[in-house]
């Protein structure tokens, strides 16, 4: 099931980029980010209530709260930067650079989470990096 949802995530991320590039025309990038965030907020809380997950709030540990909040701040910073880059740059160049997050995630997971870097993942990262350079130049 994870593969299906990963593929759907990729498709929706691609749609996000194209829809945002069209929608951001003539709109301040920070305002556009806030509008997008509001829609995501409503959708996410809607899913919480549809799935009756709201009862789990009381069992979230302080450590989880801290890291979820930090993750939210990182997401907000990412979206603000992404929307500005998308507004002033070409989607076909901005998006591949944004997807370099795959390589950065692998490196951060190695350093902070002590996850292993396999030969296969190292080659994949090198190819993603090379592909990004080719697409962005």
C-alpha positions, 0 to 999 in steps of 0.5 A, a space after each residue: 500500500 505504501 507504494 501506491 500512496 508514494 506514487 499518488 504523492 508524487 502525482 499530487 506534488 507534480 500537480 501542485 507545482 503546475 497549479 501553483 505556477 498558474 495560480 501565483 501569477 500576479 499574486 504575492 508569493 507569501 500571500 499565495 503560500 498562506 492561502 495554500 497553507 489554509 487549504 492544507 490546514 482545513 483539509 488535514 483537520 477534516 481528515 482528522 475528524 473524518 477518521 476520528 483521530 482527534 482522540 490521539 492528541 492527548 497522547 502526544 509526548 512533549 518530544 513529539 510536539 517539539 519535533 512536529 512543531 519544528 517540522 511544521 516550521 521547516 515546511 513553512 520555510 520550504 513553502 515560502 522559498 518554493 513559492 517565491 522561486 516558482 514565482 520568479 523562476 521557471 517551474 521546469 527548473 525550480 521543481 528539480 532543484 526542490 526535489 534535491 531534498 531527496 539527496 539532502 534527506 538521505 544525508 541528514 538521515 545518515 548523520 542524525 538518524 544513523 540510517 545506512 547509505 547503501 551502494 544503491 542509494 548512493 548511486 541513486 543520489 548521485 544520479 539525482 544530483 547529476 540529473 538536477 544539474 542537467 535540468 537546472 542549467 
